[in-house]
Every structure is written in structure tokens, then in C-alpha cells.
Amino acid sequence: MEKESEIRKQILQKVVELYNVRKQDKKFIPGKTRIHYSGRVFDEKEMVAVINSALDFWLTLGKEGRKFINEFTKYMGIKYGVVTNSGSSANLIALSTLCSSNIENPIKPGDEVITTAMTFPTTFNPIIQNNLIPVVIDIEEGTYNIDASKIENAISNKTKAIIFAHTLGNPAEMDNIMEVAKKYNLYVIEDTCDALDSRYDNQLCGTFGDFSTYSFYAAHHMTMGEGGAVLTNNLNLYKQALSIRDWGRACYCQTGEPNPNGACGKRFKHKYENLPYGYDHKYVYSNIGYNLKPLDIQCAIGIEQLKKLPIFTQKRKHNFNILYNFFKKYEDKFILPITLPKADPSWFAFPLTIRKNAGFTRREFVTYLEENMIETRMLFTGNILKHPAYKNINYRIVHKLDNTNNILTNTFFLGVYPALTDEMLQYIIEVVDRFMVNIIT
Ligand SMILES: Cc1ncc(COP(=O)(O)O)c(C=O)c1O
């Protein structure tokens, strides 16, 4: 045992050494070093955590996963959480849970879910995957969020839920959304994959609806490589979400649960209609489930990243403000990001929409930036209904999607992630100024 811990100590010391050697090699050279729109931000602590967990060789989900979800739910102030292998899985679990026959008022095949067409595909896909009908409404110019004022008009007697993202970290109009949801008894899923640590009315995004979902992919506010979570304050929704993540089994033990009698305390004492008395609760299936678990080594990284989240948030805000203050002088060329009075965003990125008479197109502008080593991205699908996979789906549109279609053609984003330094942002500013001089002269 002593020998093992000595070897482990030496390995972990070497990991720190390796991290320090790599760090020395990093230097920003303007025009030569690519400025990424996002990426993982870590130090030796994450590297030590992942190697330490790998040395345990537990391989699947276990104690690191339990620790992570306890700390994450505590941070969010939400009672229950299920850690997943991605944000996409978290969305799939959340909506599938609301369709489970084990909840009081399940959504049924053919029912409708309100959402937006400017979306990330896996915010939208669970609607189709659960045989539900998306009711698509437009988004607001500048906030890039669901147009809350249009929700009520889109509701029919088949409408059962709203699923939307706080786009790029910008909090949606939660007062209106929750008011309409309450009035019509609709479930609300907040896709908070890009909005971890954003607040609306001093309340964390993700804490308003029935479910909130998170992504810990490398590009997000914090990472575990790939990973995600789905949170809820409702005990039964939590139990069904856990079941759907874990093959659909009835048992709500955490993976690796040390208690031989299970979390329920009566693993061999249940009676189900068509199963023999005492059939192992762990092998009883009460949902049509999946296996969407992450590994413990991912969660070990997540534990370290969560400690850094407040600093990451500060840096995201700082970087956003630098770009915002700069782009203000080009407001005649670009629609700048808009936030609601109650919103306090932890920005995922810096979105810009090129105005009609700007004198250049998005394609020209982003090509120029990319040629100058500045990464850009489109605002996800732009309009998901225009993508090949969706041409035969059933959906309903209530209003015209003018803003959505404008985004499809004219919007892109730059990064604000914590690894961007003031020097890099200054370089972006100079490159944009050069472009504008050429346009104006
Ligand atoms: C709003 C939104 N929802 C869901 C996802 C899916 O997350 P993941 O990549 O972890 O599956 C993303 C991914 O970037 C996203 O931006």
C-alpha cells in the first residue's frame, strides 16, 4: 500500500513537471498564433486529477461522479442532478423524462413543444426523437433568444412544454416565459449549456424551469472533455431522469452505490406485476432508457474546473466588454449584442450581425478574420428547418421567422473565453480596424 502511494506520488509529480514544460512553450505571436473562439482552460490540477483517477482504474462512473454532481448541484442551488456524457444527452434525458409514464402528467406522442429554429441541433432533436411536434417561433434581434412575447400565441391544446437555450450565455426573458408556462401548465426545459453562471434577476439561469441542462464539452464555460448534467428540484423527475440515463432501470441507485440493498433499502423486496417477487431492483426496467453515463475520469476534471468557474466568469465578462466597447464605433455596420435589463450574462461568445447596408457580407468578413488567424463560428444552425435532415419533419410555425432567417445569413460570433488575453483582443481590434479602413476608403 505504501509502495503504491509512493509510486502514485511520483507519477503525479511528473504530471506537474510535464504541465510546466508545456506551459513554457506557449507564446502569442500576432498573425501567427491562431486565436481560437473557445477551448479548454486548465492547469496542472486538472491533469493531476485525471491521472490520479485513471490510476484508480475504476473505468466507469463512481466516486468522482458522485462528488462532482454533489458539488455542482450545490453550486447551482438545485436539489438533484444527473451527470451525463454530454449536453446533448442531458437534453435527451430531460425531454424523455417528461414523456415517461412514471410521471404525473406525461407528454404524449403527437403533443407539441415550443422552441426556436435558431438552435443547437440537440436542443431541438429530442422533440423529434420523442415523437413530439416542434412549434417553432422566432427569436429576438440582438439578444438571439426565444421571443417570449410570441409564446402565448403559439399555444394550442396540444402544447405541453417549452425548450429553449439561453443563447450564447445571454439570459432569456424568464419573467414572461415562466408566467406563460404557469398560466398554461407547460413544462420548461432551460438549455443552459452555453449559460453556466449567467443570471437573470440575480438568479442563476437554469434554476427557473422544471429541468436545466449543461454541457461540459471543451468549448464550454467549464469542461470535463465531453460531459453534461441535467438538474431538477423535483424528486420524481430526478429518479426518472437517472433511470433514463441508466438503461431505463427502475432502481435509482447511483452507479457504484456501496449499499448492497440499494438506495431504496429493499433491492430484493419489490413486487412488480409480471415479475417474480424480489426480482433484483437493479434489473427491473421502468423506462425505455439509454446509457448516457460519463466516466469517473471526466468527473475528476469537472471537480477541479468547478473551482475555477467564478474566475472564468469574470474573465469572460472582461473579454466581452473589451470587444463590445470596441465594436460600438461600428454600430452602423453591425447589430451589437443586446441584454435585457435584468440579465447578467456570463458570455459564451460575442455575437455580431452584419447590417444590410454594411458594404460587406458575412462571408467576406469572416473569411478575412480567419485568414488573419481569428476563429469565427456561425450561430449554430441559423435556421434548423433549412438543414437537410429536417426537410421531412412535422412542425408548426406560428409567426414568420424573419429574425431567424437574418441570423442564418448575417450572424457569426467571436470568442471571449478565459484564455484570450488583452494582447489577443488588441490584435483582433487592429485586424478589424484594418478591414474597416479598406471598406470606408
Ligand atoms: C445550446 C447548446 N445545447 C446543447 C449543446 C450540446 O452539448 P454537447 O456538445 O455537450 O453535446 C450545445 C453544444 O455546444 C449547445 O451549444
The ligand as an ORCA input file, in Angstrom:
! r2SCAN-3c Opt
* xyz 0 1
  C     -27.088     25.385    -26.579
  C     -26.446     24.035    -26.673
  N     -27.142     22.956    -26.282
  C     -26.619     21.717    -26.327
  C     -25.341     21.506    -26.765
  C     -24.798     20.114    -26.822
  O     -23.756     19.902    -25.911
  P     -22.710     18.717    -26.138
  O     -21.749     19.172    -27.183
  O     -22.061     18.521    -24.814
  O     -23.476     17.531    -26.576
  C     -24.572     22.590    -27.189
  C     -23.216     22.330    -27.670
  O     -22.367     23.109    -27.861
  C     -25.132     23.883    -27.141
  O     -24.451     24.964    -27.536
*
